[in-house]
Amino acid sequence: MVTQSIADPAIRVRGLERSYGKLDVLRGVDFDVARGGNLALLGSNGAGKPTTVRILATLLKADAGTAEVHGVDVFTQPGRGYPDMVRLYGFSPGSPTGRPAIHGSSRSPTSWSA
């Protein structure tokens, strides 16, 4: 899939990869979020939505790729840490409690405001 690059985005992700053992969860994820824009991640359970959010919030390390939030490289500047990173963007988990949905829904949206 070809993604159009946004000049000076609030969030930029390129080639993001993450595996848990032999299970590839993220494989070459690319996206930009414009400043003042919104991004919603929709997908089936296991599609990597929370993994992507945890990587952007510096709570989890990616296996490969690059990610910036308002110009802060979340891989080379991890000292900024979670509290600083979540101040840079708004995050709405798929459930009001922030915990994974345990009811019968097979889709759980995750969204950001940048």
Order of alpha helices (4+ residues) and beta strands (2+ residues): beta-beta-beta-alpha-beta-beta-alpha-beta-beta
